[in-house]
Amino acid sequence: MDALRANLKDKKDLNQIELAWGRQDADDSIKERNVLERLQPSVNLVELTIRSYGGTSFPNWLGDSSFSNIKVMRLSGFSNCWSLPPVGQLPALKELYIEEMKSVMSIGAEFYGVNGTCLIQPFRSLEKLQIKWMPEWEEWLPSPGRGQCPDFPRLEELVLKNCPKLRGNLPDHLPCLKKLQVHHCWVLHERATRSRWIPWSLIVNTESLRQSLQDLKIRGCPGLSSLLETESLSSLFTLEIQIFSRTDCLQPHLSSRLQKLTLDNCGSLLSFPRNGLPTTLKSLYILECRRLEFLSHEMMTKLTFLQTLYLSNSCDSLRSFPLGVFPKLSFLYISSSKNLESLSIGEGADHENLTHLDSLSIYYCPNLVSFPHGGLPTPNLARFEVAICENLKLLPDRIHTLTALRNLWISAIPNVESFAEGGLPPNLQSFGIRGCEKLRPSVEYWGSQRLVSLRTFEISGSEDVLETVLKEQLLPTTLHTLKISGMKSLKSLEGKGIQHLTSLQELEIRWCASLEFLPKEGLPAWLRRLSIWHSSSLEKRCQEKTGEEWSKIAHIPCIEIGNQVIIN
């Protein structure tokens, strides 16, 4: 009766409503259907979302073609329905999202909204279809009696995710498809019989994709590797594949228009195509491909448009990375490259090739020992990060010449004793140090008072460095934010080193279990925010009004202590 009195049908200006039940499992499916029946909205509706509906069937209005203005529909968490509602006859529907229909095993005629062989073109306006988290879904059938008409004549984007039992055919004629994503549909296109292999051409009409498909992402669907064997996908701009078992899944054809390639968890992949990668490539991501032989020098020199290279736990044979081979490279990230020993300019490389490099990050490289001799000839480098490289003893020479550098982070490099001879980069805005026990900062080398642009300094787990920085007043007076963390045995903060920071606005203290005492002089009068987390001793001593350290911080407008926020 409440649903009936809501009278949504007569609310002509209502163009969006979301109907959601507040539980996962229905206690009365008949009642739920009756409620949804009486919540019929106005035919002027443009967007409809229904969540956690517990009925076993649908009211007649859901999917009725009289709702000629609906453009977006979201259906999620129908726990008791064995089929999907007949939404195929909604004439204006452009986007359809279906999730968590845990009882649906088959999608067929009911979905298209047809009876028998009497067919009106289904999904005549649909451009985007996403189906996710369908644990029991096994088959996707075409509409009956369709003749030569495609079921999805205007579909541009198809996304299937986490449908672990889905096997067999996808829609076999998708003339406008631009984007196809299939994630974790493990048995899709699995061999129907043990005796014969099914070519991709029987699953999706590749001829219909020749001029349309631009973005292809396949993750956790090993049966779809045959799609990469076709020569017809000449329009691809983006290709992402994950968890492929074949050694030659890139052979022999890649689109000559390809701009982004991602290889993820292809443990058996041994090599790139013999003729190299498309010269149009702008972004290359390689993750968890340890057996893959890295690009040859000849292949690298042809990638004249490559801007982004992301290499993680891959290409174990790589020992030296030639920075100067790629003339347009702006972003380089290397992580968990266990045999990498050095970064070099590269054989025959021109220093001009390094002028585009904007971001350089090196993580988890245990055998890295050196950077190019004489420093990094990267005049436009803005971000530089080095972390967890236990054998690295020297950071790049002449780092003060990197006048474009804005962000510098060095972490867990236990054997670095000093760096920045000649001074730190003069235009730094953010500087972080973590776990560099042997590092010894000095006024002579750091020249930090010249860092008039430095806004944030973060230090973690390097107590001697912190004490030196504060005692010698090495931080510039222009500093805005100071973050201190991971100081296991530090008991007190040095006063003068903080008091001279006349622009300091924020101070964060985290994971300092032994810290008890703030500076005797108190914290600067101009400080606007203090945050203390996971530092039990100091948290107790800074309790409002009752703590021994409270008088030193009472003037600060905003104080965060654990989950407590104090506004003064």
C-alpha positions as CSV (number, residue, x, y, z in Angstrom):
1,M,0.0,0.0,0.0
2,D,2.9,2.4,0.7
3,A,4.2,1.7,-2.8
4,L,0.8,2.3,-4.3
5,R,0.4,5.6,-2.4
6,A,3.8,6.8,-3.7
7,N,2.1,7.2,-7.1
8,L,5.3,7.3,-9.1
9,K,3.4,6.7,-12.3
10,D,1.8,10.2,-12.2
11,K,5.0,12.1,-11.3
12,K,5.7,13.4,-14.8
13,D,8.8,15.4,-13.9
14,L,10.5,12.4,-12.3
15,N,13.3,11.3,-14.7
16,Q,15.7,9.4,-12.3
17,I,14.6,6.9,-9.0
18,E,16.6,4.3,-7.6
19,L,14.7,1.4,-6.0
20,A,16.8,-0.5,-3.5
21,W,16.0,-3.2,-1.0
22,G,18.1,-3.1,2.2
23,R,19.0,-6.8,2.4
24,Q,20.5,-9.5,0.3
25,D,17.9,-12.3,0.6
26,A,14.2,-11.7,0.3
27,D,11.8,-13.2,2.9
28,D,8.7,-13.0,0.6
29,S,9.3,-12.9,-3.1
30,I,5.6,-12.4,-3.9
31,K,5.4,-9.3,-1.8
32,E,8.5,-7.9,-3.4
33,R,7.1,-8.4,-6.8
34,N,3.9,-6.7,-5.8
35,V,5.8,-3.7,-4.3
36,L,7.9,-3.3,-7.5
37,E,4.7,-3.6,-9.6
38,R,3.1,-0.7,-7.7
39,L,6.3,1.4,-7.9
40,Q,5.8,1.8,-11.7
41,P,7.3,5.2,-12.6
42,S,6.2,7.7,-15.2
43,V,7.0,6.8,-18.8
44,N,9.1,10.0,-18.9
45,L,11.8,8.3,-16.9
46,V,15.3,8.6,-18.3
47,E,17.4,6.6,-15.8
48,L,16.4,3.6,-13.7
49,T,18.4,1.7,-11.0
50,I,17.0,-1.4,-9.2
51,R,19.2,-3.0,-6.5
52,S,18.7,-6.2,-4.3
53,Y,15.2,-7.0,-5.7
54,G,14.2,-10.4,-4.2
55,G,11.2,-11.3,-6.4
56,T,11.4,-14.4,-8.7
57,S,9.7,-12.6,-11.7
58,F,9.2,-9.0,-13.0
59,P,6.2,-6.8,-13.2
60,N,4.9,-6.1,-16.7
61,W,6.1,-2.5,-16.8
62,L,9.8,-3.3,-16.5
63,G,11.1,-3.4,-20.0
64,D,7.9,-2.2,-21.6
65,S,8.5,-0.3,-24.8
66,S,6.2,2.5,-23.7
67,F,9.2,3.7,-21.6
68,S,10.5,5.4,-24.7
69,N,12.9,7.8,-22.8
70,I,14.9,5.4,-20.7
71,K,18.6,5.8,-21.7
72,V,20.4,4.3,-18.7
73,M,19.4,1.2,-16.6
74,R,21.3,-0.5,-13.7
75,L,20.1,-3.9,-12.4
76,S,22.1,-5.3,-9.4
77,G,21.8,-8.0,-6.8
78,F,18.6,-9.9,-7.9
79,S,18.9,-12.9,-5.6
80,N,16.0,-15.0,-6.7
81,C,15.5,-14.3,-10.5
82,W,16.4,-17.0,-12.9
83,S,16.2,-14.8,-15.9
84,L,16.8,-11.1,-16.9
85,P,13.9,-8.7,-17.5
86,P,12.8,-8.1,-21.1
87,V,14.7,-4.8,-21.6
88,G,15.6,-5.4,-25.3
89,Q,12.6,-3.5,-26.6
90,L,13.4,-0.2,-24.8
91,P,13.9,2.0,-27.9
92,A,16.1,4.7,-26.3
93,L,18.2,2.5,-24.0
94,K,21.9,3.4,-24.5
95,E,23.6,2.1,-21.4
96,L,22.8,-1.2,-19.5
97,Y,24.6,-2.4,-16.4
98,I,23.9,-5.8,-14.9
99,E,25.6,-7.1,-11.8
100,E,25.3,-9.9,-9.2
101,M,22.4,-11.9,-10.6
102,K,23.4,-15.0,-8.7
103,S,20.7,-17.4,-9.9
104,V,20.8,-16.6,-13.7
105,M,22.2,-19.5,-15.7
106,S,21.2,-18.5,-19.2
107,I,20.5,-15.3,-21.1
108,G,18.2,-15.8,-24.1
109,A,14.9,-14.8,-25.7
110,E,13.4,-13.2,-22.6
111,F,16.3,-10.7,-22.5
112,Y,15.7,-9.5,-26.0
113,G,12.0,-9.0,-25.3
114,V,10.7,-11.2,-28.1
115,N,8.0,-13.9,-28.3
116,G,8.7,-16.9,-30.5
117,T,10.0,-15.8,-33.9
118,C,8.1,-12.5,-34.1
119,L,11.1,-10.2,-34.0
120,I,11.4,-6.5,-33.6
121,Q,15.0,-5.3,-33.7
122,P,16.3,-5.6,-30.0
123,F,18.6,-3.1,-28.4
124,R,18.3,-0.8,-31.3
125,S,20.0,2.1,-29.5
126,L,22.3,0.3,-27.0
127,E,25.9,1.5,-27.0
128,K,27.3,0.3,-23.7
129,L,26.7,-3.1,-22.0
130,Q,28.4,-4.3,-18.8
131,I,27.7,-7.6,-17.2
132,K,29.6,-8.4,-13.9
133,W,29.7,-10.9,-11.1
134,M,27.4,-13.6,-12.5
135,P,28.5,-16.7,-10.6
136,E,26.1,-19.2,-12.3
137,W,25.8,-17.8,-15.8
138,E,26.7,-20.4,-18.3
139,E,25.3,-19.5,-21.8
140,W,24.5,-16.4,-23.8
141,L,22.0,-17.3,-26.6
142,P,21.1,-15.1,-29.6
143,S,17.6,-13.8,-30.1
144,P,15.4,-16.3,-31.9
145,G,14.4,-15.8,-35.6
146,R,16.6,-12.8,-36.1
147,G,17.7,-13.6,-39.6
148,Q,20.6,-11.4,-40.7
149,C,20.0,-8.6,-38.2
150,P,22.5,-8.2,-35.4
151,D,21.2,-8.4,-31.8
152,F,23.3,-5.3,-30.9
153,P,23.5,-3.2,-34.0
154,R,25.0,-0.1,-32.3
155,L,26.9,-1.6,-29.4
156,E,30.2,0.2,-29.0
157,E,31.4,-1.1,-25.6
158,L,31.0,-4.6,-24.1
159,V,32.4,-5.5,-20.7
160,L,32.2,-8.9,-19.1
161,K,33.8,-9.4,-15.7
162,N,33.8,-12.3,-13.2
163,C,31.5,-14.7,-15.0
164,P,33.5,-17.9,-14.1
165,K,31.1,-20.4,-15.7
166,L,30.3,-18.6,-19.0
167,R,31.4,-20.7,-22.0
168,G,30.5,-20.9,-25.7
169,N,29.4,-18.0,-27.9
170,L,29.5,-14.3,-27.5
171,P,27.2,-12.3,-29.8
172,D,28.5,-13.2,-33.3
173,H,27.9,-9.9,-35.1
174,L,29.0,-6.7,-33.5
175,P,29.4,-4.2,-36.3
176,C,30.1,-1.1,-34.2
177,L,32.1,-2.6,-31.3
178,K,35.0,-0.3,-30.3
179,K,35.8,-1.6,-26.8
180,L,35.8,-5.2,-25.6
181,Q,36.8,-6.1,-22.0
182,V,36.6,-9.6,-20.7
183,H,37.9,-10.2,-17.2
184,H,38.1,-13.5,-15.3
185,C,35.7,-15.5,-17.4
186,W,38.0,-18.5,-17.1
187,V,36.2,-21.0,-19.3
188,L,34.9,-18.7,-22.0
189,H,35.8,-20.1,-25.4
190,E,37.1,-23.2,-23.8
191,R,37.2,-26.2,-26.2
192,A,33.8,-27.6,-26.6
193,T,35.2,-31.0,-27.1
194,R,38.5,-32.6,-26.4
195,S,39.1,-33.5,-30.0
196,R,38.8,-30.2,-31.8
197,W,39.9,-26.6,-31.4
198,I,37.4,-23.9,-32.0
199,P,38.7,-20.9,-34.0
200,W,37.8,-17.4,-32.8
201,S,36.0,-16.8,-36.0
202,L,33.2,-19.1,-34.8
203,I,32.9,-17.2,-31.6
204,V,33.0,-13.6,-32.8
205,N,32.7,-12.5,-36.4
206,T,36.2,-10.9,-36.7
207,E,35.2,-9.5,-40.1
208,S,32.7,-7.3,-38.3
209,L,35.5,-6.1,-35.9
210,R,38.0,-5.3,-38.7
211,Q,37.3,-1.6,-38.8
212,S,35.7,-1.0,-35.4
213,L,37.5,-2.6,-32.5
214,Q,39.9,-0.1,-30.9
215,D,40.3,-1.2,-27.2
216,L,40.7,-4.9,-26.3
217,K,41.4,-6.0,-22.7
218,I,41.5,-9.7,-21.8
219,R,42.3,-10.7,-18.2
220,G,42.0,-14.2,-16.8
221,C,40.4,-15.7,-20.0
222,P,43.1,-18.0,-21.4
223,G,40.7,-19.4,-24.0
224,L,40.6,-16.1,-25.9
225,S,44.2,-16.1,-27.0
226,S,43.1,-17.2,-30.4
227,L,41.6,-13.7,-30.9
228,L,45.2,-12.4,-31.2
229,E,45.9,-14.8,-34.1
230,T,43.7,-12.9,-36.5
231,E,45.0,-10.3,-38.9
232,S,41.7,-8.5,-39.0
233,L,42.0,-6.4,-35.8
234,S,43.8,-3.6,-37.6
235,S,42.0,-0.8,-35.8
236,L,43.3,-1.6,-32.3
237,F,44.7,1.3,-30.3
238,T,44.8,-0.4,-26.9
239,L,45.6,-4.1,-26.1
240,E,45.8,-5.5,-22.6
241,I,46.2,-9.2,-22.0
242,Q,46.7,-11.0,-18.6
243,I,47.2,-14.6,-17.7
244,F,48.0,-16.2,-21.0
245,S,49.7,-19.5,-21.1
246,R,50.9,-19.6,-24.7
247,T,54.5,-18.7,-25.5
248,D,53.6,-17.0,-28.8
249,C,50.4,-15.1,-27.9
250,L,51.8,-12.0,-29.7
251,Q,52.7,-13.8,-32.8
252,P,52.7,-12.7,-35.5
253,H,50.3,-9.8,-35.8
254,L,49.8,-6.6,-33.8
255,S,47.8,-3.7,-35.2
256,S,49.9,-1.1,-36.9
257,R,47.9,1.6,-35.1
258,L,48.5,0.2,-31.6
259,Q,49.3,2.9,-29.0
260,K,49.0,1.1,-25.7
261,L,50.1,-2.5,-24.9
262,T,49.8,-4.2,-21.5
263,L,51.2,-7.7,-20.8
264,D,50.3,-8.9,-17.3
265,N,51.0,-12.2,-15.8
266,C,51.9,-13.9,-19.0
267,G,54.3,-16.3,-17.3
268,S,55.1,-18.5,-20.4
269,L,55.6,-15.6,-22.8
270,L,59.2,-15.8,-24.1
271,S,59.6,-13.1,-26.7
272,F,58.2,-10.2,-28.6
273,P,57.3,-10.6,-32.3
274,R,60.4,-10.9,-34.4
275,N,59.6,-7.8,-36.3
276,G,59.3,-5.9,-33.1
277,L,56.4,-3.8,-31.7
278,P,54.3,-1.3,-33.7
279,T,56.2,1.9,-34.2
280,T,53.0,3.8,-33.2
281,L,53.3,2.5,-29.6
282,K,53.1,5.3,-26.9
283,S,52.6,3.2,-23.7
284,L,54.1,-0.2,-22.8
285,Y,53.2,-2.0,-19.5
286,I,54.9,-5.3,-18.7
287,L,54.0,-7.0,-15.4
288,E,54.8,-10.4,-14.0
289,C,56.4,-11.7,-17.3
290,R,59.7,-12.9,-15.9
291,R,60.6,-15.2,-18.8
292,L,60.0,-12.5,-21.4
293,E,63.2,-11.4,-23.2
294,F,63.3,-7.6,-23.2
295,L,63.3,-5.7,-26.4
296,S,66.4,-5.9,-28.5
297,H,68.4,-2.7,-29.1
298,E,67.1,-2.7,-32.7
299,M,63.5,-3.0,-31.6
300,M,63.9,-0.2,-29.0
301,T,65.3,2.3,-31.5
302,K,62.2,1.9,-33.7
303,L,59.8,2.9,-30.8
304,T,60.2,6.6,-31.6
305,F,56.8,7.6,-30.1
306,L,57.1,5.6,-26.8
307,Q,56.3,7.9,-23.9
308,T,55.5,5.5,-21.0
309,L,57.3,2.4,-20.0
310,Y,56.2,0.4,-16.9
311,L,58.3,-2.7,-16.0
312,S,57.4,-4.8,-12.9
313,N,58.7,-8.2,-12.0
314,S,59.5,-9.0,-15.6
315,C,62.3,-9.6,-18.0
316,D,64.8,-11.3,-15.7
317,S,67.4,-11.2,-18.4
318,L,67.6,-7.4,-18.2
319,R,70.9,-6.3,-16.7
320,S,71.4,-2.8,-17.9
321,F,68.6,-0.4,-19.0
322,P,69.6,2.1,-21.7
323,L,67.8,5.4,-20.8
324,G,68.7,7.2,-24.0
325,V,67.4,4.8,-26.6
326,F,63.8,6.1,-26.6
327,P,63.7,9.7,-27.9
328,K,60.2,10.6,-26.5
329,L,60.2,8.6,-23.2
330,S,58.7,10.8,-20.4
331,F,57.7,8.2,-17.8
332,L,59.8,5.2,-16.7
333,Y,58.9,2.9,-13.8
334,I,61.1,-0.2,-13.0
335,S,60.2,-2.4,-10.1
336,S,61.3,-5.9,-8.9
337,S,63.8,-6.3,-11.7
338,K,66.0,-8.7,-9.8
339,N,69.0,-8.8,-12.2
340,L,69.1,-5.2,-13.1
341,E,72.6,-3.8,-12.3
342,S,72.8,-0.4,-13.9
343,L,71.0,2.4,-15.8
344,S,73.1,3.7,-18.7
345,I,72.7,6.2,-21.4
346,G,72.8,3.4,-24.0
347,E,75.0,2.4,-26.9
348,G,75.0,5.1,-29.6
349,A,72.3,7.0,-27.8
350,D,72.0,10.8,-28.1
351,H,71.7,12.8,-24.9
352,E,69.0,14.7,-26.7
353,N,66.8,11.6,-26.3
354,L,66.6,12.2,-22.5
355,T,65.2,15.7,-22.7
356,H,61.6,14.4,-22.5
357,L,62.1,12.2,-19.4
358,D,59.8,13.7,-16.7
359,S,59.4,10.9,-14.1
360,L,61.9,8.2,-13.1
361,S,61.1,5.6,-10.4
362,I,63.2,2.6,-9.4
363,Y,61.9,0.1,-6.8
364,Y,62.9,-3.3,-5.5
365,C,66.1,-3.8,-7.6
366,P,68.4,-5.7,-5.2
367,N,71.4,-5.8,-7.7
368,L,71.3,-2.2,-8.9
369,V,74.7,-0.6,-8.2
370,S,75.0,2.3,-10.5
371,F,73.5,5.2,-12.4
372,P,75.1,6.7,-15.5
373,H,78.6,8.1,-14.9
374,G,78.6,11.8,-14.6
375,G,74.9,12.1,-13.6
376,L,71.6,12.1,-15.3
377,P,71.5,14.3,-18.5
378,T,67.7,14.8,-17.9
379,P,67.1,18.5,-17.8
380,N,63.3,18.2,-17.6
381,L,63.1,15.5,-14.9
382,A,60.4,16.5,-12.4
383,R,60.1,13.3,-10.3
384,F,62.8,11.0,-9.1
385,E,62.2,8.0,-6.8
386,V,64.6,5.3,-5.7
387,A,63.5,2.7,-3.1
388,I,64.5,-0.7,-1.7
389,C,67.8,-1.1,-3.6
390,E,70.1,-2.6,-0.9
391,N,73.3,-2.7,-2.9
392,L,73.1,0.8,-4.3
393,K,75.8,3.0,-2.7
394,L,75.7,6.0,-4.9
395,L,72.8,8.1,-6.2
396,P,73.3,10.1,-9.5
397,D,76.2,12.6,-9.6
398,R,75.5,16.3,-9.9
399,I,71.9,16.1,-8.8
400,H,72.0,19.8,-8.1
401,T,72.0,20.4,-11.9
402,L,68.5,18.9,-12.2
403,T,66.8,22.3,-12.0
404,A,63.4,21.0,-13.1
405,L,63.2,18.4,-10.3
406,R,60.2,19.0,-8.1
407,N,59.7,15.7,-6.2
408,L,62.6,13.6,-4.7
409,W,62.0,10.4,-2.7
410,I,64.7,8.0,-1.5
411,S,63.7,5.0,0.6
412,A,65.3,1.9,2.0
413,I,68.7,2.4,0.5
414,P,70.8,1.3,3.6
415,N,74.2,1.7,2.0
416,V,73.9,5.2,0.7
417,E,76.2,7.4,2.9
418,S,76.0,10.7,1.1
419,F,74.6,12.3,-2.0
420,A,73.9,15.8,-3.3
421,E,77.5,16.9,-3.4
422,G,77.1,20.4,-4.7
423,G,73.7,20.8,-3.2
424,L,70.2,19.6,-3.6
425,P,68.1,20.4,-6.7
426,P,67.3,24.0,-6.2
427,N,63.6,23.9,-7.2
428,L,62.5,21.0,-5.1
429,Q,58.9,21.2,-3.8
430,S,58.6,17.8,-2.0
431,F,61.5,15.8,-0.5
432,G,61.2,12.4,1.3
433,I,63.7,10.1,3.1
434,R,63.0,6.7,4.5
435,G,65.2,4.0,6.0
436,C,68.6,5.4,4.9
437,E,70.6,4.7,8.1
438,K,74.0,5.6,6.8
439,L,73.0,8.9,5.2
440,R,74.8,11.9,6.7
441,P,73.3,15.2,5.6
442,S,75.5,18.3,5.9
443,V,75.2,22.1,5.5
444,E,78.0,21.9,2.9
445,Y,76.3,19.4,0.6
446,W,72.6,19.9,1.2
447,G,72.5,23.7,1.0
448,S,68.8,23.4,2.0
449,Q,68.4,27.0,2.9
450,R,68.6,27.7,-0.8
451,L,65.5,25.5,-1.3
452,V,63.0,28.4,-1.4
453,S,60.4,26.3,-3.2
454,L,60.4,23.3,-0.8
455,R,56.9,22.9,0.7
456,T,57.0,19.4,2.1
457,F,59.7,17.3,3.9
458,E,58.9,13.8,4.9
459,I,61.3,11.6,6.9
460,S,60.7,8.0,8.1
461,G,62.9,5.6,10.1
462,S,66.1,7.6,9.8
463,E,66.5,9.0,13.4
464,D,70.1,10.2,13.0
465,V,69.2,12.0,9.8
466,L,66.2,13.7,11.6
467,E,68.4,14.7,14.6
468,T,71.0,16.2,12.2
469,V,68.4,18.0,10.1
470,L,66.8,19.6,13.1
471,K,70.0,20.3,15.1
472,E,71.8,21.9,12.1
473,Q,68.6,23.7,11.0
474,L,69.0,22.3,7.5
475,L,65.4,22.7,6.5
476,P,64.4,26.0,4.7
477,T,62.3,28.5,6.5
478,T,59.8,28.3,3.6
479,L,58.7,24.8,4.6
480,H,55.0,24.3,4.8
481,T,54.6,20.7,5.9
482,L,56.8,18.4,8.0
483,K,56.0,14.7,8.3
484,I,57.8,12.4,10.8
485,S,57.2,8.7,11.0
486,G,58.7,5.3,11.9
487,M,61.1,6.6,14.6
488,K,61.2,3.5,16.9
489,S,63.5,4.8,19.6
490,L,63.2,8.6,19.3
491,K,62.1,10.0,22.7
492,S,62.0,13.8,22.1
493,L,62.0,16.4,19.3
494,E,64.7,19.0,19.0
495,G,63.2,22.5,19.6
496,K,65.2,25.0,17.6
497,G,65.1,23.0,14.4
498,I,61.3,23.3,14.3
499,Q,61.0,26.8,15.8
500,H,63.0,28.4,13.0
501,L,60.5,27.1,10.4
502,T,58.6,30.4,10.2
503,S,56.3,29.2,7.4
504,L,55.4,25.8,8.9
505,Q,51.6,25.1,8.8
506,E,51.3,21.4,9.3
507,L,53.2,18.8,11.4
508,E,52.4,15.1,11.2
509,I,53.8,12.5,13.6
510,R,53.1,8.8,12.9
511,W,54.3,5.4,14.2
512,C,56.7,6.9,16.7
513,A,56.1,4.5,19.6
514,S,58.8,5.8,22.0
515,L,58.3,9.5,21.4
516,E,57.1,11.3,24.6
517,F,58.4,14.9,24.5
518,L,57.7,17.7,22.2
519,P,60.2,20.6,22.1
520,K,60.7,22.4,25.4
521,E,60.0,25.7,23.7
522,G,56.7,24.3,22.5
523,L,55.6,24.2,18.9
524,P,55.6,27.3,16.7
525,A,52.8,29.8,17.3
526,W,52.1,29.9,13.5
527,L,51.4,26.1,13.2
528,R,47.8,25.5,12.0
529,R,47.5,21.7,12.2
530,L,49.0,18.9,14.3
531,S,48.4,15.2,13.6
532,I,49.5,12.4,15.8
533,W,48.8,8.8,14.9
534,H,50.0,5.4,16.2
535,S,52.3,7.0,18.7
536,S,50.8,5.8,22.0
537,S,53.1,7.6,24.5
538,L,52.8,11.0,22.9
539,E,49.0,10.5,22.3
540,K,48.5,10.0,26.1
541,R,50.7,13.0,26.9
542,C,48.8,15.3,24.5
543,Q,45.3,14.6,25.8
544,E,43.2,17.8,25.9
545,K,43.8,19.8,29.2
546,T,45.0,16.8,31.2
547,G,48.1,15.7,29.2
548,E,51.6,16.8,30.3
549,E,52.3,18.1,26.7
550,W,48.9,19.8,26.2
551,S,50.2,23.3,27.1
552,K,52.7,23.1,24.2
553,I,50.0,22.4,21.6
554,A,46.8,24.1,23.0
555,H,47.2,27.1,20.7
556,I,47.0,25.0,17.5
557,P,43.7,25.5,15.7
558,C,43.3,21.9,14.5
559,I,44.7,18.9,16.4
560,E,44.2,15.3,15.4
561,I,45.1,12.7,18.0
562,G,44.3,9.2,16.8
563,N,40.6,9.3,15.9
564,Q,40.0,12.4,18.0
565,V,39.8,15.9,16.3
566,I,40.1,19.0,18.5
567,I,39.2,22.4,17.0
568,N,40.4,25.3,19.0
